Amino acid sequence: MKPFELTYTASGNSLLREALHGWGISKRTLASVKYGGGQILVNGREVTVRHPLETGDAVTVIFPLEEFGKGLQAESGELKIIHEDDALLIVDKPPLQNTIPSREHPNGSLANIVAGHFEDHQIPATLHIATRLDRDTSGLVCIAKNRHIHHMLSLQQQEKKMTRRYDALVHGQVESGKFVITAPIGRKDSSIIEREVRPDGQFAETEVELIHAYPDYSHVQLKLNTGRTHQIRVHLAHISHPLVGDDLYGGKRELMNRQALHCRELQMIHPVTGEALVFESPNREDMAGLIT
């Protein structure tokens, strides 16, 4: 298996340690490179982080091979790949599939299938899922093939350079065209699963746009400005428009036998090339059939 590596060009005179920090190499990643079997080369020669750089020097970071996640069973199965390169894997998750295994569903998760894909193609990576979806939710999921890439994607999310847009069907007629829900979310005292809007919760913000109001439900599009657990579900229930099918937060299942939520668009910056990327996924048949 070939290890993952990145090459940078020094743009000025500095210590290698300082340049690596500027390129987004975290202290934790640097430690794993130094002590986990990786290498740092300058113009093809292995050096320490105290090495002085000159403009134009080629710095290559060879990351250590990652051990495949223990306890995660690699499985074969359908995997709809939207994009794949040495750093990223973007997939379109079907509804009613866990992102990661759970006690109730230990097999057949997206993570199990991706692990099988990595194994089949000899990709030396632990599973790094950057954007998770609930079991019922369908759509785009971003997976990093390297711990450093996962770190870079996390920084993008914190800096709001990665955005996700969702299609949803909610109960009732949403009246306003565009609005923002800003309400803190925390765990409900009586449950280990449910979240709720509460004063001591974490800051959470969701942008909502009405696409069309039907007699009994509305089609809305949503943009997440934060990534709290169950954020969309809790925020929509908070404004008395729970997701169709989301019986945990007040929705009913007459129209759909799952929560009517689909991650339709993912925008991000490629963590290696700096290219602006946009990925899209059409609605699944069950939701598409209710949107005319």
Salt bridges, closest charged atoms under 4 A:
GLU66 OE1 - HIS128 NE2 2.88
GLU84 OE2 - HIS117 NE2 2.89
GLU84 OE2 - LYS145 NZ 2.76
ASP85 OD2 - HIS83 NE2 2.87
ASP85 OD2 - HIS270 NE2 2.75
ASP92 OD2 - LYS80 NZ 3.68
ASP92 OD1 - ARG284 NH2 3.25
ASP134 OD2 - ARG233 NH1 3.03
ASP136 OD2 - ARG253 NH2 3.25
GLU159 OE1 - LYS161 NZ 3.26
ASP167 OD1 - HIS219 NE2 2.77
ASP167 OD2 - ARG264 NE 3.30
ASP189 OD1 - ARG198 NH1 3.11
GLU194 OE1 - LYS188 NZ 3.61
GLU196 OE2 - ARG198 NH1 3.26
ASP200 OD1 - ARG198 NE 2.60
ASP246 OD1 - ARG233 NH2 2.75
ASP247 OD2 - ARG253 NE 3.54
GLU265 OE2 - ARG165 NE 3.17
ASP286 OD2 - ARG258 NE 2.78
